[in-house]
C-alpha cells in the first residue's frame, strides 16, 4: 500500500517512516487512556473482591444459599473516554466474574455464587429469594451485612445494624432492582 502511495517520491522511505512513526505515536498516546481506565477498574475489583471474601468467610454462609452484593457498579472508571457494550467492565458486572474473584481472594472454591446488584439497573433475579439470601451492601469501600424486610408491592427494605435504612429492593417481572 505504501509503495502505491509513496512510490513516485524521491524520499519515499523517509515519508513512509515519518507516517508510520506518527501513527505509532498516536496509538501509544491513545493507549495511555485505555490503560488508565483498566487500572482504575482493576483497583476497584481487587478492593471489592478482597473485602467481600473477608466478610463472607468471616460471617459464614448457608450451604446451597445465595449471596447478593448490593450497590456495586459494573465499572468504576471515572471519566472513561469510551463506554460501549462491556468495554472496561470489571468483576462486578456479572455473578460468574465476581464469584471467581472472591474464590481467588478467599483461597477456596466452596463458596456459593455471589451476585452483584447495581444501583438503579435491573438485573435478572433468577431464583432470588429475599427471605433466604445473604446480603451485603457496598458503601465507601466497606461491606455492611444487611437484612431484607418485606415491604409492600414486591419491595423489600434494606436495613443494617441499628435499623439503618440503605434503600429498597424492588422485585418485579423476574428482575431485581436496587433503589437507593
N, C-alpha and C positions, 0 to 999 in steps of 0.2 A: 504494500500500500504506500509506504514511504517513497519507494522508487518511482511510482506513478506520479506522486505529488511533487517530489523534490528532484526527480531525475535530471532535469534540464538545468538546474542551478549549478554554478561552478563550485560553490561551497555547500553542496547538498549535505555532506556528512556533518558539517558544523551546525546547519539548520536543524537537521534531524536530532542531533544531540541536544540542542537547546530546547526543542519541542518536547522530547522525551523527558528531559530533566525537569522542565516546567510542570509537566503532567505528574511526574513522581512527587514533586514538592507539593502540588495541590492535593494529591491523595494523602500524603503524610499529614498535612495540616487538617484535612477533614477527619482523619482517623483519631486525632487527639480528642475531639469532641466525643466520638464514639467510645473511646477508652474511658473517658471521664464518666460517661453515663453508666457503662457497665461496672465501673469501680464503685460508684455510689450504690448501685443495685446489689453488688456483691457484699459490701459492708453491711447494708441493711439486712440482707438474707442471713448472713452469719450471725448477726446480733439477735435476730428474731429466732432462728433455729436453736441457737445455744440457750437462750432464755427459756424457750418452750421445752427443750429437752430437760433442762434442770428442773423446771416446775413439774413436768409430767412424771419424771422418775421420782421426785421428792414426794409428790402427792399420791402416787399410785394410780391405778386405773382399773376399770371393770373389764374382765376378760370378755372379748367379743363386743365391747362397747364402742361408742364413737366419741371422739374429742373434736370440739369445734373451737377454732381460734378466731375470735371476733375482732373486728376493727383493724384489719390489715388491708393493705393495698397491693395490687399486682406489681407495682413498681414504685420505687422511692427515688427515682431520678428526677430531681427538680430541674425545671427549665431545659428538658431534653429537646434537642432540635428536630427530632424525628420520632413521632409516635404513629406506628402503623401496625395493625393486627397485634402481634405479640412481641414486637420489637422492644428490647430492653426490659422484658418482664422477668421477674425473679421467681424464687421458690414459692412465694405466697400467692402465685397466680393459679395454682392447682393443688389438689389434695395429694396426688402422687409425688410431686416435687417437694412439697412441704414435708410430707411423711418421710421421704427419703433423706432429706437434710436433717430432720430430727433423729432418725435412726443413726446417722453418721455421728452426730454430736453426742447422742446417748451411748453409743457403742453397743447397741443391741437392736435386734430386728424383731423383737416380740411385742412392740408397741402397737396399739390399734391405729387405724387410719386417722390422721389429723386433717380436718377440712377447714380451709380458710373461708371466712365470711367477710367480704369487704364492706365498707360503708357505702350505702346508697346504690349498690349494684346488686340486683337479684342473682342468686346462684341456684342451680338445681338442688333441690332438697331431698334427693333420693334416700328414702328411709330415715329422714330426720325425725327423731322422736324427742321433743323438747323435755319430756319427763325423765328421760334416761341419759341424755347427752351430758358429757362432762365439758363445761365451757370455761374458756379463759378470755379475758378482754385485754387487748394490747393497747397500752396507753403510755406515751412518752418513754418508750424503751423498757417498760416494765409489763409483766403479765400479772393480771389480777384474776384470781379464781372467782367466778360469778355463778349465780344460780338464776334459773329462769322460772318466773312465776306466771301462771296463767292469767291473762288479762281478758279483754273482750274482743270478739270478732276475729279470732285467729291470731291475736297478738300476744306476745309473751314479754313481760317486763324483765329487764336485765338488772339484777341487783347484786351488789357486792357486800362486803362486811359493813356492819352498822347500817344496813339498808340503803346504802348509797345507790342511786339510780344511774345506770350507764346508758340507757336507751331502751329500745324496743326491737324485738324480732317479730317481723310480720311473715306469716306463712299463708300462701295462697297459690292456687293453681300449680302445686308441685314445686314452688320455688320459695326460697328463704331470703328475706331482705332485712338487713340491719339498718335501723333508723336511729341516728344519734341526735 
